[in-house]
Amino acid sequence: MDSIALNDGTTIPQLGFGVFKVDPAHTERIVSEALEVGYRHIDTAAIYGNEEGVGRAIAASGIPRGELYITTKLWNDRQGDAPAALRESLDKLGLDRVDLYLIHWPAPANDRYVEAWRSLVELQAAGLTTSIGVANFLVPHLERLLSESDVVPAVDQIELHPAHQQPETVVFAREHGIHIESWGPLGQAKYPLLENPVITAAAQAHGKSPAQVVIRWHLQSGFIVFPKTNHRERMVENFDVFDFALTDAEQAAITALEAEGGGRVGSHPDTVN
């Protein structure tokens, strides 16, 4: 498992397991299976409603806390109440701290994300989260945050897949030492990414699946990525991506897929409140 050094001096596993839209009734089982497969980085959020299941899986795993990396997120209607929101998440997770706490969306119409960020800085200082960052922040949101705080987010978790790579945000983030995390890394099956000839040709060349090729593209692009699945065999497949490397030509060809269109499959950050 490769790790990435963040701007606060900590490290994060580059490949993780996401639980977006994982049924709370099945979360404990699914996360337990992911941990058995070898994942050590779990990404959840308060709004997912499954933090309790993640916590039960962690407790049952017997894995030392120091070997796990747990992320959760502050929902939009709690941006003025981040300390209480994080403590609720910690109670549900059964933890005394998380490794990474994110502002889930900028929710610009509410105009509270700077206030929320200042609270996250205080929560980090209090030891309730090791690192802090944001999600779904575009350049204007990042610019404002950086102009009103001396603390730079460790990460920006954004929708990112071959048809929607957000190069402007990626470039800005990297210029300021912010690492990019990809959500929806396989396009959430909302367009035929895994049937694209560029992807299938690379898969055939390396004896891998199309999904493994796309995950590998994220890793070689320097992104932190956490594909989601409810199926153990797919967990194993998604984790088995460290024994091959895409060529420069294959990497470039996948990057060029954005020009074919497809674009965003999730909500635009300026519309979520």
Summary of the structure (lengths in Angstrom):
residues: 273
radius of gyration: 17.9
end to end distance: 35.8
largest distance: 51.1
contacts: 922
relative contact order: 0.14
helix: 47%
strand: 16%
